[in-house]
Amino acid sequence: MVPPEQAEGFKKEMDTAEVDYTFVGYPGAKHAFTDEAATEKGKKFDMPLEYDAEADEKSWAETVRFLAEVFPAG
């Protein structure tokens, strides 16, 4: 639900501030893309919600990778 221009503005602000960050986007994925019931909810409430299995899988893998980096086993 964030327009691409706003995301780009955010990234520019972070770059200008020299913040160490990683931006991960899922082009084409709509809001609530990890919720398997999102598509029906979107239709029911006329909202841009939609489940996206590929984006869900990729985002979970990215979450697991991030958590392993921040909280290494050992």
N, CA, C and O atoms as a Tripos MOL2 file, in Angstrom:
@<TRIPOS>MOLECULE
protein
  296   295    74     0     0
PROTEIN
NO_CHARGES

@<TRIPOS>ATOM
      1 N           0.8140   -1.1950    0.0000 N.3       1 MET1
      2 CA          0.0000    0.0000    0.0000 C.3       1 MET1
      3 C           0.8590    1.2600    0.0000 C.2       1 MET1
      4 O           0.3440    2.3760    0.0780 O.2       1 MET1
      5 N           2.1580    1.0700   -0.0880 N.am      2 VAL2
      6 CA          3.0830    2.1990   -0.1530 C.3       2 VAL2
      7 C           3.4370    2.4190   -1.6220 C.2       2 VAL2
      8 O           3.9160    1.5010   -2.2870 O.2       2 VAL2
      9 N           3.2050    3.6180   -2.1280 N.am      3 PRO3
     10 CA          3.5360    3.8880   -3.5280 C.3       3 PRO3
     11 C           5.0430    3.7440   -3.7760 C.2       3 PRO3
     12 O           5.8430    4.0510   -2.8930 O.2       3 PRO3
     13 N           5.4340    3.2820   -4.9670 N.am      4 PRO4
     14 CA          6.8630    3.1130   -5.2760 C.3       4 PRO4
     15 C           7.6840    4.3830   -5.0370 C.2       4 PRO4
     16 O           8.8320    4.3100   -4.6000 O.2       4 PRO4
     17 N           7.0990    5.5320   -5.3230 N.am      5 GLU5
     18 CA          7.8200    6.7900   -5.1240 C.3       5 GLU5
     19 C           8.1690    6.9950   -3.6540 C.2       5 GLU5
     20 O           9.2370    7.5120   -3.3290 O.2       5 GLU5
     21 N           7.2690    6.5900   -2.7760 N.am      6 GLN6
     22 CA          7.5070    6.7500   -1.3420 C.3       6 GLN6
     23 C           8.6180    5.7960   -0.8810 C.2       6 GLN6
     24 O           9.4540    6.1660   -0.0570 O.2       6 GLN6
     25 N           8.6240    4.5800   -1.4090 N.am      7 ALA7
     26 CA          9.6830    3.6280   -1.0670 C.3       7 ALA7
     27 C          11.0330    4.1480   -1.5560 C.2       7 ALA7
     28 O          12.0330    4.0490   -0.8450 O.2       7 ALA7
     29 N          11.0620    4.6970   -2.7600 N.am      8 GLU8
     30 CA         12.3020    5.2530   -3.2940 C.3       8 GLU8
     31 C          12.7740    6.4400   -2.4480 C.2       8 GLU8
     32 O          13.9680    6.5930   -2.1920 O.2       8 GLU8
     33 N          11.8340    7.2710   -2.0190 N.am      9 GLY9
     34 CA         12.1730    8.3950   -1.1500 C.3       9 GLY9
     35 C          12.7810    7.9250    0.1610 C.2       9 GLY9
     36 O          13.7450    8.5090    0.6570 O.2       9 GLY9
     37 N          12.2100    6.8700    0.7140 N.am     10 PHE10
     38 CA         12.7310    6.2880    1.9570 C.3      10 PHE10
     39 C          14.1670    5.8110    1.7490 C.2      10 PHE10
     40 O          15.0440    6.0960    2.5640 O.2      10 PHE10
     41 N          14.4040    5.0830    0.6570 N.am     11 LYS11
     42 CA         15.7470    4.5750    0.3800 C.3      11 LYS11
     43 C          16.7450    5.7220    0.1960 C.2      11 LYS11
     44 O          17.8840    5.6380    0.6550 O.2      11 LYS11
     45 N          16.3150    6.7830   -0.4700 N.am     12 LYS12
     46 CA         17.2020    7.9350   -0.6470 C.3      12 LYS12
     47 C          17.5470    8.5680    0.6960 C.2      12 LYS12
     48 O          18.6930    8.9490    0.9320 O.2      12 LYS12
     49 N          16.5570    8.6780    1.5710 N.am     13 GLU13
     50 CA         16.8070    9.2270    2.9130 C.3      13 GLU13
     51 C          17.8090    8.3720    3.6780 C.2      13 GLU13
     52 O          18.7170    8.8990    4.3220 O.2      13 GLU13
     53 N          17.6480    7.0680    3.6090 N.am     14 MET14
     54 CA         18.5620    6.1640    4.3130 C.3      14 MET14
     55 C          19.9660    6.2570    3.7300 C.2      14 MET14
     56 O          20.9510    6.2560    4.4690 O.2      14 MET14
     57 N          20.0590    6.3370    2.4000 N.am     15 ASP15
     58 CA         21.3670    6.4620    1.7490 C.3      15 ASP15
     59 C          22.0390    7.7820    2.1330 C.2      15 ASP15
     60 O          23.2360    7.8160    2.4140 O.2      15 ASP15
     61 N          21.2680    8.8570    2.1430 N.am     16 THR16
     62 CA         21.8060   10.1750    2.5000 C.3      16 THR16
     63 C          22.3160   10.1780    3.9420 C.2      16 THR16
     64 O          23.3350   10.7940    4.2550 O.2      16 THR16
     65 N          21.5950    9.4850    4.7990 N.am     17 ALA17
     66 CA         21.9880    9.4070    6.2110 C.3      17 ALA17
     67 C          23.0780    8.3570    6.4500 C.2      17 ALA17
     68 O          23.5340    8.1670    7.5780 O.2      17 ALA17
     69 N          23.4840    7.6850    5.3810 N.am     18 GLU18
     70 CA         24.4970    6.6380    5.4440 C.3      18 GLU18
     71 C          24.1350    5.5400    6.4320 C.2      18 GLU18
     72 O          24.9810    5.0490    7.1800 O.2      18 GLU18
     73 N          22.8650    5.1680    6.4210 N.am     19 VAL19
     74 CA         22.3600    4.1010    7.2860 C.3      19 VAL19
     75 C          22.7010    2.7510    6.6530 C.2      19 VAL19
     76 O          22.5730    2.5730    5.4420 O.2      19 VAL19
     77 N          23.1310    1.8160    7.4770 N.am     20 ASP20
     78 CA         23.3910    0.4560    7.0110 C.3      20 ASP20
     79 C          22.0600   -0.2880    7.0520 C.2      20 ASP20
     80 O          21.5720   -0.6340    8.1270 O.2      20 ASP20
     81 N          21.4820   -0.5310    5.8950 N.am     21 TYR21
     82 CA         20.1800   -1.1870    5.8310 C.3      21 TYR21
     83 C          20.1110   -2.0690    4.5990 C.2      21 TYR21
     84 O          20.9140   -1.9450    3.6740 O.2      21 TYR21
     85 N          19.1500   -2.9460    4.6090 N.am     22 THR22
     86 CA         18.8560   -3.7670    3.4400 C.3      22 THR22
     87 C          17.3850   -3.6000    3.1460 C.2      22 THR22
     88 O          16.5340   -3.8340    4.0040 O.2      22 THR22
     89 N          17.0940   -3.1960    1.9340 N.am     23 PHE23
     90 CA         15.6970   -3.0600    1.5110 C.3      23 PHE23
     91 C          15.3600   -4.2780    0.6730 C.2      23 PHE23
     92 O          16.0300   -4.5600   -0.3200 O.2      23 PHE23
     93 N          14.3270   -4.9990    1.0690 N.am     24 VAL24
     94 CA         13.9000   -6.1700    0.3190 C.3      24 VAL24
     95 C          12.4770   -5.9110   -0.1490 C.2      24 VAL24
     96 O          11.5620   -5.7490    0.6580 O.2      24 VAL24
     97 N          12.3090   -5.8760   -1.4480 N.am     25 GLY25
     98 CA         10.9850   -5.6520   -2.0120 C.3      25 GLY25
     99 C          10.5110   -6.8840   -2.7630 C.2      25 GLY25
    100 O          11.3140   -7.7090   -3.2000 O.2      25 GLY25
    101 N           9.2290   -6.9940   -2.9050 N.am     26 TYR26
    102 CA          8.6210   -8.0980   -3.6330 C.3      26 TYR26
    103 C           7.7000   -7.4960   -4.6890 C.2      26 TYR26
    104 O           6.4940   -7.3650   -4.4770 O.2      26 TYR26
    105 N           8.2860   -7.1310   -5.8360 N.am     27 PRO27
    106 CA          7.4990   -6.4690   -6.8850 C.3      27 PRO27
    107 C           6.2630   -7.2880   -7.2680 C.2      27 PRO27
    108 O           6.3220   -8.4990   -7.4820 O.2      27 PRO27
    109 N           5.1670   -6.5820   -7.3410 N.am     28 GLY28
    110 CA          3.9120   -7.2250   -7.7170 C.3      28 GLY28
    111 C           3.1350   -7.8030   -6.5540 C.2      28 GLY28
    112 O           1.9370   -8.0560   -6.6790 O.2      28 GLY28
    113 N           3.7900   -8.0180   -5.4260 N.am     29 ALA29
    114 CA          3.0870   -8.5580   -4.2580 C.3      29 ALA29
    115 C           2.2340   -7.4580   -3.6580 C.2      29 ALA29
    116 O           2.6520   -6.3040   -3.5590 O.2      29 ALA29
    117 N           1.0410   -7.8360   -3.2620 N.am     30 LYS30
    118 CA          0.1270   -6.8780   -2.6420 C.3      30 LYS30
    119 C           0.1930   -7.0010   -1.1310 C.2      30 LYS30
    120 O           0.8370   -7.9020   -0.5940 O.2      30 LYS30
    121 N          -0.4810   -6.0830   -0.4570 N.am     31 HIS31
    122 CA         -0.5130   -6.0700    0.9980 C.3      31 HIS31
    123 C          -1.0680   -7.4020    1.5030 C.2      31 HIS31
    124 O          -1.9560   -7.9830    0.8800 O.2      31 HIS31
    125 N          -0.5520   -7.8770    2.6180 N.am     32 ALA32
    126 CA         -0.9820   -9.1170    3.2760 C.3      32 ALA32
    127 C          -0.6010  -10.3520    2.4690 C.2      32 ALA32
    128 O          -1.2790  -11.3760    2.5530 O.2      32 ALA32
    129 N           0.4770  -10.2680    1.6890 N.am     33 PHE33
    130 CA          0.8410  -11.3600    0.7980 C.3      33 PHE33
    131 C           1.2090  -12.6560    1.5010 C.2      33 PHE33
    132 O           1.2880  -13.6990    0.8510 O.2      33 PHE33
    133 N           1.4380  -12.6220    2.8180 N.am     34 THR34
    134 CA          1.7530  -13.8500    3.5490 C.3      34 THR34
    135 C           0.5190  -14.5070    4.1630 C.2      34 THR34
    136 O           0.6180  -15.5890    4.7420 O.2      34 THR34
    137 N          -0.6160  -13.8770    4.0450 N.am     35 ASP35
    138 CA         -1.8640  -14.3850    4.6310 C.3      35 ASP35
    139 C          -2.6320  -15.1650    3.5670 C.2      35 ASP35
    140 O          -3.1210  -14.5820    2.6000 O.2      35 ASP35
    141 N          -2.7370  -16.4700    3.7430 N.am     36 GLU36
    142 CA         -3.4160  -17.3010    2.7470 C.3      36 GLU36
    143 C          -4.8800  -16.9180    2.5570 C.2      36 GLU36
    144 O          -5.4740  -17.2500    1.5310 O.2      36 GLU36
    145 N          -5.4640  -16.2320    3.5160 N.am     37 ALA37
    146 CA         -6.8610  -15.8000    3.4040 C.3      37 ALA37
    147 C          -6.9780  -14.3870    2.8280 C.2      37 ALA37
    148 O          -8.0850  -13.8650    2.7010 O.2      37 ALA37
    149 N          -5.8710  -13.7740    2.4860 N.am     38 ALA38
    150 CA         -5.8690  -12.3700    2.0600 C.3      38 ALA38
    151 C          -6.6810  -12.1230    0.7900 C.2      38 ALA38
    152 O          -7.3840  -11.1180    0.6940 O.2      38 ALA38
    153 N          -6.5930  -13.0090   -0.1610 N.am     39 THR39
    154 CA         -7.2970  -12.7930   -1.4290 C.3      39 THR39
    155 C          -8.8030  -12.6880   -1.1890 C.2      39 THR39
    156 O          -9.4590  -11.7920   -1.7180 O.2      39 THR39
    157 N          -9.3390  -13.5980   -0.3980 N.am     40 GLU40
    158 CA        -10.7810  -13.5490   -0.0970 C.3      40 GLU40
    159 C         -11.1440  -12.3040    0.6950 C.2      40 GLU40
    160 O         -12.1680  -11.6730    0.4340 O.2      40 GLU40
    161 N         -10.3130  -11.9540    1.6540 N.am     41 LYS41
    162 CA        -10.5640  -10.7440    2.4460 C.3      41 LYS41
    163 C         -10.5270   -9.5060    1.5480 C.2      41 LYS41
    164 O         -11.3340   -8.5910    1.7120 O.2      41 LYS41
    165 N          -9.6030   -9.4820    0.6150 N.am     42 GLY42
    166 CA         -9.5130   -8.3590   -0.3150 C.3      42 GLY42
    167 C         -10.7780   -8.2100   -1.1380 C.2      42 GLY42
    168 O         -11.2780   -7.1040   -1.3420 O.2      42 GLY42
    169 N         -11.2860   -9.3390   -1.6080 N.am     43 LYS43
    170 CA        -12.5390   -9.3110   -2.3880 C.3      43 LYS43
    171 C         -13.7080   -8.8800   -1.4950 C.2      43 LYS43
    172 O         -14.5270   -8.0500   -1.8910 O.2      43 LYS43
    173 N         -13.7740   -9.4400   -0.3090 N.am     44 LYS44
    174 CA        -14.8790   -9.1590    0.6110 C.3      44 LYS44
    175 C         -14.9550   -7.6780    0.9790 C.2      44 LYS44
    176 O         -16.0400   -7.1010    1.0440 O.2      44 LYS44
    177 N         -13.7860   -7.0660    1.2200 N.am     45 PHE45
    178 CA        -13.7600   -5.6780    1.6770 C.3      45 PHE45
    179 C         -13.3090   -4.6880    0.5980 C.2      45 PHE45
    180 O         -13.0640   -3.5160    0.8830 O.2      45 PHE45
    181 N         -13.2050   -5.1730   -0.6360 N.am     46 ASP46
    182 CA        -12.7900   -4.3430   -1.7680 C.3      46 ASP46
    183 C         -11.4940   -3.5930   -1.4470 C.2      46 ASP46
    184 O         -11.4090   -2.3680   -1.5430 O.2      46 ASP46
    185 N         -10.4900   -4.3880   -1.0620 N.am     47 MET47
    186 CA         -9.1860   -3.8290   -0.7110 C.3      47 MET47
    187 C          -8.1070   -4.5470   -1.5210 C.2      47 MET47
    188 O          -8.3000   -5.6910   -1.9330 O.2      47 MET47
    189 N          -6.9730   -3.8830   -1.7520 N.am     48 PRO48
    190 CA         -5.8940   -4.5040   -2.5300 C.3      48 PRO48
    191 C          -5.0700   -5.4940   -1.7000 C.2      48 PRO48
    192 O          -3.8830   -5.2820   -1.4560 O.2      48 PRO48
    193 N          -5.7150   -6.5650   -1.2790 N.am     49 LEU49
    194 CA         -5.0700   -7.6220   -0.5110 C.3      49 LEU49
    195 C          -5.0210   -8.8660   -1.3810 C.2      49 LEU49
    196 O          -5.9670   -9.1700   -2.1080 O.2      49 LEU49
    197 N          -3.8980   -9.5850   -1.2990 N.am     50 GLU50
    198 CA         -3.8020  -10.8050   -2.1060 C.3      50 GLU50
    199 C          -2.6600  -11.6780   -1.6140 C.2      50 GLU50
    200 O          -1.5440  -11.2010   -1.4110 O.2      50 GLU50
    201 N          -2.9450  -12.9540   -1.4270 N.am     51 TYR51
    202 CA         -1.9070  -13.9050   -1.0510 C.3      51 TYR51
    203 C          -1.0030  -14.1340   -2.2510 C.2      51 TYR51
    204 O          -1.4730  -14.2320   -3.3850 O.2      51 TYR51
    205 N           0.3070  -14.2200   -1.9940 N.am     52 ASP52
    206 CA          1.2860  -14.4790   -3.0460 C.3      52 ASP52
    207 C           2.2470  -15.5380   -2.5140 C.2      52 ASP52
    208 O           3.1460  -15.2330   -1.7310 O.2      52 ASP52
    209 N           2.0510  -16.7860   -2.9470 N.am     53 ALA53
    210 CA          2.8380  -17.9030   -2.4150 C.3      53 ALA53
    211 C           4.3310  -17.7100   -2.6320 C.2      53 ALA53
    212 O           5.1210  -17.9920   -1.7300 O.2      53 ALA53
    213 N           4.7350  -17.2390   -3.7970 N.am     54 GLU54
    214 CA          6.1540  -17.0580   -4.0900 C.3      54 GLU54
    215 C           6.7720  -15.9850   -3.1830 C.2      54 GLU54
    216 O           7.8430  -16.1880   -2.6100 O.2      54 GLU54
    217 N           6.0890  -14.8520   -3.0610 N.am     55 ALA55
    218 CA          6.5970  -13.7760   -2.1940 C.3      55 ALA55
    219 C           6.5820  -14.2180   -0.7330 C.2      55 ALA55
    220 O           7.4780  -13.8590    0.0310 O.2      55 ALA55
    221 N           5.5790  -14.9880   -0.3390 N.am     56 ASP56
    222 CA          5.5010  -15.5010    1.0230 C.3      56 ASP56
    223 C           6.7160  -16.3760    1.3130 C.2      56 ASP56
    224 O           7.3710  -16.2170    2.3430 O.2      56 ASP56
    225 N           7.0100  -17.2870    0.4120 N.am     57 GLU57
    226 CA          8.1400  -18.1980    0.5900 C.3      57 GLU57
    227 C           9.4610  -17.4320    0.6310 C.2      57 GLU57
    228 O          10.3080  -17.6930    1.4850 O.2      57 GLU57
    229 N           9.6310  -16.4950   -0.2880 N.am     58 LYS58
    230 CA         10.8660  -15.7130   -0.3290 C.3      58 LYS58
    231 C          11.0240  -14.8490    0.9250 C.2      58 LYS58
    232 O          12.1210  -14.7350    1.4720 O.2      58 LYS58
    233 N           9.9330  -14.2480    1.3720 N.am     59 SER59
    234 CA         10.0310  -13.3770    2.5430 C.3      59 SER59
    235 C          10.3290  -14.1870    3.8040 C.2      59 SER59
    236 O          11.0440  -13.7150    4.6880 O.2      59 SER59
    237 N           9.7880  -15.3980    3.8910 N.am     60 TRP60
    238 CA         10.0760  -16.2320    5.0510 C.3      60 TRP60
    239 C          11.5490  -16.6410    5.0420 C.2      60 TRP60
    240 O          12.2070  -16.6120    6.0820 O.2      60 TRP60
    241 N          12.0650  -17.0190    3.8810 N.am     61 ALA61
    242 CA         13.4720  -17.3840    3.7700 C.3      61 ALA61
    243 C          14.3610  -16.2040    4.1510 C.2      61 ALA61
    244 O          15.3860  -16.3850    4.8080 O.2      61 ALA61
    245 N          13.9770  -15.0090    3.7480 N.am     62 GLU62
    246 CA         14.7460  -13.8100    4.0910 C.3      62 GLU62
    247 C          14.6830  -13.5450    5.6030 C.2      62 GLU62
    248 O          15.6760  -13.1390    6.2060 O.2      62 GLU62
    249 N          13.5260  -13.7730    6.2020 N.am     63 THR63
    250 CA         13.3790  -13.5970    7.6490 C.3      63 THR63
    251 C          14.2710  -14.5700    8.4030 C.2      63 THR63
    252 O          14.9640  -14.1850    9.3450 O.2      63 THR63
    253 N          14.2520  -15.8300    7.9900 N.am     64 VAL64
    254 CA         15.0810  -16.8530    8.6340 C.3      64 VAL64
    255 C          16.5650  -16.4990    8.4780 C.2      64 VAL64
    256 O          17.3330  -16.6180    9.4330 O.2      64 VAL64
    257 N          16.9720  -16.0640    7.2740 N.am     65 ARG65
    258 CA         18.3570  -15.6760    7.0250 C.3      65 ARG65
    259 C          18.7650  -14.5260    7.9480 C.2      65 ARG65
    260 O          19.8310  -14.5560    8.5630 O.2      65 ARG65
    261 N          17.8950  -13.5080    8.0330 N.am     66 PHE66
    262 CA         18.1620  -12.3400    8.8710 C.3      66 PHE66
    263 C          18.2990  -12.7410   10.3430 C.2      66 PHE66
    264 O          19.2400  -12.3250   11.0180 O.2      66 PHE66
    265 N          17.3680  -13.5410   10.8280 N.am     67 LEU67
    266 CA         17.4140  -13.9410   12.2390 C.3      67 LEU67
    267 C          18.6570  -14.7720   12.5430 C.2      67 LEU67
    268 O          19.2320  -14.6480   13.6240 O.2      67 LEU67
    269 N          19.0780  -15.6190   11.6020 N.am     68 ALA68
    270 CA         20.3010  -16.3950   11.8020 C.3      68 ALA68
    271 C          21.5270  -15.4860   11.8300 C.2      68 ALA68
    272 O          22.4960  -15.7640   12.5360 O.2      68 ALA68
    273 N          21.4790  -14.4070   11.0640 N.am     69 GLU69
    274 CA         22.5940  -13.4490   11.0630 C.3      69 GLU69
    275 C          22.6450  -12.6600   12.3770 C.2      69 GLU69
    276 O          23.7170  -12.4340   12.9390 O.2      69 GLU69
    277 N          21.4800  -12.2530   12.8480 N.am     70 VAL70
    278 CA         21.4110  -11.4430   14.0670 C.3      70 VAL70
    279 C          21.6000  -12.2860   15.3300 C.2      70 VAL70
    280 O          22.2070  -11.8370   16.3020 O.2      70 VAL70
    281 N          21.0740  -13.5070   15.3010 N.am     71 PHE71
    282 CA         21.1410  -14.3990   16.4610 C.3      71 PHE71
    283 C          21.8260  -15.7090   16.0540 C.2      71 PHE71
    284 O          21.1650  -16.7420   15.9450 O.2      71 PHE71
    285 N          23.1350  -15.6750   15.8310 N.am     72 PRO72
    286 CA         23.8150  -16.8900   15.3730 C.3      72 PRO72
    287 C          23.7440  -18.0020   16.4130 C.2      72 PRO72
    288 O          23.7870  -17.7550   17.6190 O.2      72 PRO72
    289 N          23.6350  -19.2200   15.9200 N.am     73 ALA73
    290 CA         23.6110  -20.3870   16.8060 C.3      73 ALA73
    291 C          25.0030  -20.5720   17.3840 C.2      73 ALA73
    292 O          26.0080  -20.2760   16.7370 O.2      73 ALA73
    293 N          25.0410  -21.0450   18.5590 N.am     74 GLY74
    294 CA         26.3580  -21.3360   19.0030 C.3      74 GLY74
    295 C          26.6600  -21.1620   20.4060 C.2      74 GLY74
    296 O          27.7900  -21.4040   20.8290 O.2      74 GLY74
@<TRIPOS>BOND
     1     1     2 1
     2     2     3 1
     3     3     4 2
     4     3     5 am
     5     5     6 1
     6     6     7 1
     7     7     8 2
     8     7     9 am
     9     9    10 1
    10    10    11 1
    11    11    12 2
    12    11    13 am
    13    13    14 1
    14    14    15 1
    15    15    16 2
    16    15    17 am
    17    17    18 1
    18    18    19 1
    19    19    20 2
    20    19    21 am
    21    21    22 1
    22    22    23 1
    23    23    24 2
    24    23    25 am
    25    25    26 1
    26    26    27 1
    27    27    28 2
    28    27    29 am
    29    29    30 1
    30    30    31 1
    31    31    32 2
    32    31    33 am
    33    33    34 1
    34    34    35 1
    35    35    36 2
    36    35    37 am
    37    37    38 1
    38    38    39 1
    39    39    40 2
    40    39    41 am
    41    41    42 1
    42    42    43 1
    43    43    44 2
    44    43    45 am
    45    45    46 1
    46    46    47 1
    47    47    48 2
    48    47    49 am
    49    49    50 1
    50    50    51 1
    51    51    52 2
    52    51    53 am
    53    53    54 1
    54    54    55 1
    55    55    56 2
    56    55    57 am
    57    57    58 1
    58    58    59 1
    59    59    60 2
    60    59    61 am
    61    61    62 1
    62    62    63 1
    63    63    64 2
    64    63    65 am
    65    65    66 1
    66    66    67 1
    67    67    68 2
    68    67    69 am
    69    69    70 1
    70    70    71 1
    71    71    72 2
    72    71    73 am
    73    73    74 1
    74    74    75 1
    75    75    76 2
    76    75    77 am
    77    77    78 1
    78    78    79 1
    79    79    80 2
    80    79    81 am
    81    81    82 1
    82    82    83 1
    83    83    84 2
    84    83    85 am
    85    85    86 1
    86    86    87 1
    87    87    88 2
    88    87    89 am
    89    89    90 1
    90    90    91 1
    91    91    92 2
    92    91    93 am
    93    93    94 1
    94    94    95 1
    95    95    96 2
    96    95    97 am
    97    97    98 1
    98    98    99 1
    99    99   100 2
   100    99   101 am
   101   101   102 1
   102   102   103 1
   103   103   104 2
   104   103   105 am
   105   105   106 1
   106   106   107 1
   107   107   108 2
   108   107   109 am
   109   109   110 1
   110   110   111 1
   111   111   112 2
   112   111   113 am
   113   113   114 1
   114   114   115 1
   115   115   116 2
   116   115   117 am
   117   117   118 1
   118   118   119 1
   119   119   120 2
   120   119   121 am
   121   121   122 1
   122   122   123 1
   123   123   124 2
   124   123   125 am
   125   125   126 1
   126   126   127 1
   127   127   128 2
   128   127   129 am
   129   129   130 1
   130   130   131 1
   131   131   132 2
   132   131   133 am
   133   133   134 1
   134   134   135 1
   135   135   136 2
   136   135   137 am
   137   137   138 1
   138   138   139 1
   139   139   140 2
   140   139   141 am
   141   141   142 1
   142   142   143 1
   143   143   144 2
   144   143   145 am
   145   145   146 1
   146   146   147 1
   147   147   148 2
   148   147   149 am
   149   149   150 1
   150   150   151 1
   151   151   152 2
   152   151   153 am
   153   153   154 1
   154   154   155 1
   155   155   156 2
   156   155   157 am
   157   157   158 1
   158   158   159 1
   159   159   160 2
   160   159   161 am
   161   161   162 1
   162   162   163 1
   163   163   164 2
   164   163   165 am
   165   165   166 1
   166   166   167 1
   167   167   168 2
   168   167   169 am
   169   169   170 1
   170   170   171 1
   171   171   172 2
   172   171   173 am
   173   173   174 1
   174   174   175 1
   175   175   176 2
   176   175   177 am
   177   177   178 1
   178   178   179 1
   179   179   180 2
   180   179   181 am
   181   181   182 1
   182   182   183 1
   183   183   184 2
   184   183   185 am
   185   185   186 1
   186   186   187 1
   187   187   188 2
   188   187   189 am
   189   189   190 1
   190   190   191 1
   191   191   192 2
   192   191   193 am
   193   193   194 1
   194   194   195 1
   195   195   196 2
   196   195   197 am
   197   197   198 1
   198   198   199 1
   199   199   200 2
   200   199   201 am
   201   201   202 1
   202   202   203 1
   203   203   204 2
   204   203   205 am
   205   205   206 1
   206   206   207 1
   207   207   208 2
   208   207   209 am
   209   209   210 1
   210   210   211 1
   211   211   212 2
   212   211   213 am
   213   213   214 1
   214   214   215 1
   215   215   216 2
   216   215   217 am
   217   217   218 1
   218   218   219 1
   219   219   220 2
   220   219   221 am
   221   221   222 1
   222   222   223 1
   223   223   224 2
   224   223   225 am
   225   225   226 1
   226   226   227 1
   227   227   228 2
   228   227   229 am
   229   229   230 1
   230   230   231 1
   231   231   232 2
   232   231   233 am
   233   233   234 1
   234   234   235 1
   235   235   236 2
   236   235   237 am
   237   237   238 1
   238   238   239 1
   239   239   240 2
   240   239   241 am
   241   241   242 1
   242   242   243 1
   243   243   244 2
   244   243   245 am
   245   245   246 1
   246   246   247 1
   247   247   248 2
   248   247   249 am
   249   249   250 1
   250   250   251 1
   251   251   252 2
   252   251   253 am
   253   253   254 1
   254   254   255 1
   255   255   256 2
   256   255   257 am
   257   257   258 1
   258   258   259 1
   259   259   260 2
   260   259   261 am
   261   261   262 1
   262   262   263 1
   263   263   264 2
   264   263   265 am
   265   265   266 1
   266   266   267 1
   267   267   268 2
   268   267   269 am
   269   269   270 1
   270   270   271 1
   271   271   272 2
   272   271   273 am
   273   273   274 1
   274   274   275 1
   275   275   276 2
   276   275   277 am
   277   277   278 1
   278   278   279 1
   279   279   280 2
   280   279   281 am
   281   281   282 1
   282   282   283 1
   283   283   284 2
   284   283   285 am
   285   285   286 1
   286   286   287 1
   287   287   288 2
   288   287   289 am
   289   289   290 1
   290   290   291 1
   291   291   292 2
   292   291   293 am
   293   293   294 1
   294   294   295 1
   295   295   296 2
@<TRIPOS>SUBSTRUCTURE
     1 MET1         2 RESIDUE 1 A MET
     2 VAL2         6 RESIDUE 1 A VAL
     3 PRO3        10 RESIDUE 1 A PRO
     4 PRO4        14 RESIDUE 1 A PRO
     5 GLU5        18 RESIDUE 1 A GLU
     6 GLN6        22 RESIDUE 1 A GLN
     7 ALA7        26 RESIDUE 1 A ALA
     8 GLU8        30 RESIDUE 1 A GLU
     9 GLY9        34 RESIDUE 1 A GLY
    10 PHE10       38 RESIDUE 1 A PHE
    11 LYS11       42 RESIDUE 1 A LYS
    12 LYS12       46 RESIDUE 1 A LYS
    13 GLU13       50 RESIDUE 1 A GLU
    14 MET14       54 RESIDUE 1 A MET
    15 ASP15       58 RESIDUE 1 A ASP
    16 THR16       62 RESIDUE 1 A THR
    17 ALA17       66 RESIDUE 1 A ALA
    18 GLU18       70 RESIDUE 1 A GLU
    19 VAL19       74 RESIDUE 1 A VAL
    20 ASP20       78 RESIDUE 1 A ASP
    21 TYR21       82 RESIDUE 1 A TYR
    22 THR22       86 RESIDUE 1 A THR
    23 PHE23       90 RESIDUE 1 A PHE
    24 VAL24       94 RESIDUE 1 A VAL
    25 GLY25       98 RESIDUE 1 A GLY
    26 TYR26      102 RESIDUE 1 A TYR
    27 PRO27      106 RESIDUE 1 A PRO
    28 GLY28      110 RESIDUE 1 A GLY
    29 ALA29      114 RESIDUE 1 A ALA
    30 LYS30      118 RESIDUE 1 A LYS
    31 HIS31      122 RESIDUE 1 A HIS
    32 ALA32      126 RESIDUE 1 A ALA
    33 PHE33      130 RESIDUE 1 A PHE
    34 THR34      134 RESIDUE 1 A THR
    35 ASP35      138 RESIDUE 1 A ASP
    36 GLU36      142 RESIDUE 1 A GLU
    37 ALA37      146 RESIDUE 1 A ALA
    38 ALA38      150 RESIDUE 1 A ALA
    39 THR39      154 RESIDUE 1 A THR
    40 GLU40      158 RESIDUE 1 A GLU
    41 LYS41      162 RESIDUE 1 A LYS
    42 GLY42      166 RESIDUE 1 A GLY
    43 LYS43      170 RESIDUE 1 A LYS
    44 LYS44      174 RESIDUE 1 A LYS
    45 PHE45      178 RESIDUE 1 A PHE
    46 ASP46      182 RESIDUE 1 A ASP
    47 MET47      186 RESIDUE 1 A MET
    48 PRO48      190 RESIDUE 1 A PRO
    49 LEU49      194 RESIDUE 1 A LEU
    50 GLU50      198 RESIDUE 1 A GLU
    51 TYR51      202 RESIDUE 1 A TYR
    52 ASP52      206 RESIDUE 1 A ASP
    53 ALA53      210 RESIDUE 1 A ALA
    54 GLU54      214 RESIDUE 1 A GLU
    55 ALA55      218 RESIDUE 1 A ALA
    56 ASP56      222 RESIDUE 1 A ASP
    57 GLU57      226 RESIDUE 1 A GLU
    58 LYS58      230 RESIDUE 1 A LYS
    59 SER59      234 RESIDUE 1 A SER
    60 TRP60      238 RESIDUE 1 A TRP
    61 ALA61      242 RESIDUE 1 A ALA
    62 GLU62      246 RESIDUE 1 A GLU
    63 THR63      250 RESIDUE 1 A THR
    64 VAL64      254 RESIDUE 1 A VAL
    65 ARG65      258 RESIDUE 1 A ARG
    66 PHE66      262 RESIDUE 1 A PHE
    67 LEU67      266 RESIDUE 1 A LEU
    68 ALA68      270 RESIDUE 1 A ALA
    69 GLU69      274 RESIDUE 1 A GLU
    70 VAL70      278 RESIDUE 1 A VAL
    71 PHE71      282 RESIDUE 1 A PHE
    72 PRO72      286 RESIDUE 1 A PRO
    73 ALA73      290 RESIDUE 1 A ALA
    74 GLY74      294 RESIDUE 1 A GLY
